[in-house]
Amino acid sequence: MRIAFMGEALIDFTSQAGGDGALGFEGHVGGSPLNAAIASARLGQPTGLLTQLSTDLFGERILGYLQRNGVDTRFVPRSAAPSTLAFVERTPQTNRYAFYAAGSADATWSPLPLPELPPECAFLHYGSIAMLQQPAAGAILDMVRVSAGQRVVVLDPNVRPSLIGDMVLYREHVAQWAGLSDLVKLSDEDAGLLAPGQPLGALAADYLAAGARAVVVTQGAAGATLWRAGHAPLAVAAPRVQVADTIGAGDTFTAGLSVALLAQGVQRPAQLDALDDGAWRSAMRFAATAAALNCTHEGADPPALAEVQALLERTEAAAAAC
C-alpha cells in the first residue's frame, strides 16, 4: 500500500422523505477514513485501512465493500463489539449527524503491537470521530508518532460538534495534532468551529506555527486554499457540476490530494517543502475535481481515475477556449 487511512468504518443511515411524521433512513457503508480509502483506491493508488470491524451483519457488509473496492484489509481485525452507526439528516445548509459509537468495534481498536506498515507506504491519514473515542484515539496517535519523518502524516479533523463535550479542550487537541502532522486539511465549516470569528489564514498560520508544513482549507463550490510558511496563499477553483449530494466530498478531496501529491513525486515529508506553486496547484485541482464528481451522486460515491482525468481535460479545454 502507498496510502493508509486510520479511523472509523461505519454505516451511515441517511434520512429519506416521509409523510405523516414517518422517519425513514437508508443505510450505506461510510465513515470519513473509509470514504477516503475508497476514493484513494478508485483513483488508482494501492490503499489500506487500519481499523477494527465487528463480526455483526454491518461489519460483514463493511468488509465486503472494502474488499470489492480493492482496499487492503490486512490490518483490519474483527471484534464481537457492535458496529458504529451514524444517522444523517440532510438540511438545505449542511448535514446533521447523530452517532452511536460508544464501545463499538472501531472505537475499541487498540492493536498490540502496533501494525508495521510496509516501507512503500508514503502517506498516513487520521482524524475524524475516531479521535474522540478511546482507546482508538491513543492507538492512532501512537501510529502517528511512530511514522513521524518516515511518511507524510495527514490530519483531517472532520469536526462533528454533536460528539464533542468540551469544544475548548477539543480545539487544543486539534492544535496539538496539527503539530504532529505534515499536512492539515479541513473544511471552512471545520475552521468556523475550531476558530470562530477568525480569518481562515489566521487559523492556518497557527497550525503552521505548531509544526504543520502545509494547511489546505476547502470551501465547497468556492474551491480550496493552501497556506505554507513563507509563501502567499494559493487558491484553486472547483469545477462547476450539478450537485446531488455533498456527503463524502471532503473525504474524496483529502484522498485526491494525497494521490496527486504522490504523482508529483512526494513520498517523504520534506518533499512537501520543495513543491513549487505549479505542482501544488495541479494537485489541488485534481483533488477539487475528484470531490466535485463525488457530489454528482447521492451519498459518498468517489469517482474513478479516468472520470477525474476526463473532467480535468474538459475544464482545461474550456479555459483555453476563453
N, C-alpha and C positions, 0 to 999 in steps of 0.2 A: 504493500500500500504506500502511496505517496502522500495522502492526506488522511488524517484521523480526526474524528469528532468524538467528544465525550459528553455524556449527559442523558437526559430523559428520552424515553421512547414510549409513546402512549397512544391512546385512542382519543381522537377529537370527535365529540358529538356536536354537530353543527345544527343550530336551530332551523326548523322548517316552518313555513307559514301554516297556521292552523286556525280554525274558526271556533267560536263559542268557548274561548278560554282554553282550547287544547294546546298542549305543549309537546311539540314533536321534534325529534332530533335524528340526524343521520350520522352514522359513525364512520370515521376514516382513520387510518393509521397516521400518526403525526408526532409532534414534539419538535422543537426548534432544531436540536442537533441531528435528529433523524431526518427531518426535511432537508437539511443542508447536506447530509451524507448522500441522500438520494440524488440531489441536484448535482453534487460533485461526480458521482458515478455516471449519471446520464451525460455529463459534459466530458466524459472520456478519461477521467483520471482514476487509477486504482485507489479505492477508498475503503476505509474501515470505520466501524462504530465501536466505541467502548461504552458498554452499559450492562445492565443485568435485566433479563426478561423473565416474566412469570411463566409458569407452566400452565396457566389458565387459558381459556379459549382466546382471550385477547392477545396474550403473549404468543400463542401459536400463530395468530394472524399477523402480528408484527414481524415475527421471524421470517415467515414466508414472503412477506412484502420486501424485506431487506434482501433476501436471497434472490428473488426474481429480478430485482434491480441491480444485481451484481455487487452489492455491498459485502465486504469481507466481515464475517461474524465470528472469527476465531477467538476474539476477546469478549464474547457475549455469553457469560454463564447463565444458567437457569436457576430459578428460585420458586418455592411454593408461595411466596408472598404475592399479593394481588398486583395486577397491572395498574399504573396510573391512568386515571380518566380525567378528561378535560371537557367542559361544556362551553360552547362558544355561541354567543348571541351577536348577530350582525346588527349594527346600527348605521345610520347614514354617515356618521362621523368616524367611527372606529369599530373595533370588535371588543366585546366584553367577555371575560373568561371566568369560569369557576373551576377550580382544580380539586381533585381528590387524590392526594399523593402520599399522605402520611403512612409510613410503614410499607410502602409499595416496593416492588422488586427493584426498580431503578433507583429509588431513593435510598435503598439499603446496599447499594453497590459499594463494596469495600474489599477489593481483592488483596490477598497477601500470599506471596509477594506481589508487588506491582507488576503489571504487564510489561514485558520488554518489547517495545515497538521495533520493527525491522529497521535497519540502518538507512534504507531508502526513503523512510517516512520523513518528509520535509516540512509538513505543516501539522500543527496540533491545535484544534479548536476546542473552546469551552465557553461556559456561560449559561444563561437562561435559568429555569426554575430548579435545576439540579443543584445550583449553588445555594439554594435556600433549604436544602434537605441534608441532614446528617444521617449516616456517615459518608454519603456520596460526595458531599462538598469537600470534605477533608481529603478523601482519596484523589479527587480531581486536582486539588491544589498540590498534592504530593507529586502527581504526574507532571504538572506544570513546572514545578521546581526542578525535577529530575531532567526535564527537557530543555532547561534554560541554556541558551547558547548553541544547542545542538540542532534545533529545528525552530521554525518560525511559529511562535505561540500567538494565537489569535483569540481575542476576547470579544464576544457579542453578548452584552448583559441581558438583552431581550427582557426589559423590565416588566414585571407583572405586579402592579401595586396591590391587587387583591390578596396576594400571598405574603406581603411584606408587613410585618407588625411594627417595625421601627424604621421608618424611612431615613431618619438622620443617620442611624448606625449603618444602614444598607449603603447609603452614599459613601460613607467612609470605607466600607468594604470594597465597593467598586473601584474607588481611587487606588486602594492597595492592589487589587487585581490588575488594574491598568499598569501599575509599576512592575508587575511580573510578566507583562505581555509585550510583544513586539509590535503588534498591530491591534488597534481597538476599532471595532466597527459598531456603530449604534445608529438608531433612527433619531430623527428630530423629536419624535414623541418620547423616546428614552431620555434624550437630553433635557427635555422640559421637566421630566420627573426628577432627574439627577441634579439639575442645577436650575431651579425655577427662576425665571426673570433674567438669567444670564445669557449673553450672546453665545452662539454656538462656538465661536472662535475662542472665547474665554474658557469654556469647559475643555476644549481640545488642548489649549495651552496648559491647563492644569495636568492633564493626563500625560502630555509630553514631558512636563517637568518631573512627573512621578517616575518616568523611565520608558514610556512607550516611544517607539521610533516613528510611528505614523498613526493618525486618527482619521477615520472616514465616517462622515455623518450622511446618511441617506435622508432624502426629503420627498419621498414619493414621486409624483409626476414631475417635480422640480429637479430631479436628478440627485447628485451627490457631490460632496465637497471633501477634499483631502487637506489635512494640515500636517506639516512636518516642521521641525525646528530649523530656523534659518531660511525658510522658503515662504514665498507668498502662497496663500490658499489656492488650490487648483479645483475648479468646478467642472463637472460634465453634465450634460442634459440627458434626460431619459427619453427614449423613443416614444412617439405617440402610438398608443394602442387602444383598442376597445376593452375597457376593464370590466371583467366579470366578477372578480373577487381579488382581495389583496392578501388572503391567508398564504403564508409561505414566501411572500415576495422578499422580505428581508433575509430570510434564510437562504434563498436562492442567490441573492446578491452576495452574501458572505462567501458562499461556496464558489460562485463565479469569480470573485476577486482572487481567491487562492489559486484556482485553476489557471487564471490568466497570468498571475504572477509567476507560477511555475513555468508557463510558456515563455515568460520573459527571462528565464534562467535563474530565478530566485529559489535557492534551496537552503540557505542559511540566513539567520537574522541580519548579519552585517550587510548582506547584499541588498537589503531594502534601502539602505542609505545611499547606495551607488546608483539607484534608478533615477533617470532623468525625467523631466516633466512629460515627455512624449511617451515613455514606457508606462508611467503611471496613468496617463490619460487613456491609453489604449486598454489597460487592464480594467479601469473603472468603467469605460464604455462597454466592454464585454460584460461586466457584472451587471450593469444597469439594463442592458439588452436582455440578458437572461431573466432578470427579475420582472421586466415588463412582460415578457412572454408568459411567465408563470401567472400573471394577472389576467390573462385572456381566458383562463379556465376557472371553473368552480373548484374551490379547495386548493391545497398545496399540490401542484402538478408541474414540477420543474421541466423545462424543455430539454431536448436532446441537443448535442453539439451542432449538428447540421442546421437545426432551426435557428440557433443563435447566429451562426455564420451567415445564413441566408438573409436574416433581418439586418445584420450589420452591413452587408453588401448593398442592400436596397437603400438603407439610410445614407450610406456614403455616396451612392449614385445620385440620390435626390439632392444631397448637399452640393455635389459637384455641378449639378444642372442649374442651381440657383445663381 
